Amino acid sequence: MTTALVVGVLASGTGATMAVTGQFSPARDGRPTAGVSQYTGCKELVRQNRREEKAFRRAFKRQHRSKKRNHRVTERQIRNRRDRKRVRRDNRTDQKDQRRDFREDRQRLKEDNREEERRCREGRDR
């Protein structure tokens, strides 16, 4: 009789599925289950939620990992990946060169401007 009552209380909350399977979980609508204070119910709820979140994250990672692992890589894919890497590397060196050229140009411009300003000042001093 009492067990049916407890299960009835549990079933009213959304935590029912966990509780019926044997894990302790208070009713999600905030009412404590039989003999459990409101406070411990909240703490347990928080813990349960953290566990669910972690499990969800793990499942998500696992799902993507299995996709990568189950996938047999062909020679063509390896060749394509190498080509992409080469292109990226070339682009990187190009960018480095461009940046170096830009720095050198800027430095040269600054020096020219300083020189010009110095000549102008000397011309004014005369």
Secondary structure, 3 states (H helix, E strand, C coil): CHHHHHHHHHHHCCCHHHHHCCCCCCCCCCCCCCCCCHHHHHHHHHHHHHHHHHHHHHHHHHHHHHHHHCCCCCHHHHHHHHHHHHHHHHHHHHHHHHHHHHHHHHHHHHHHHHHHHHHHHHHHHC
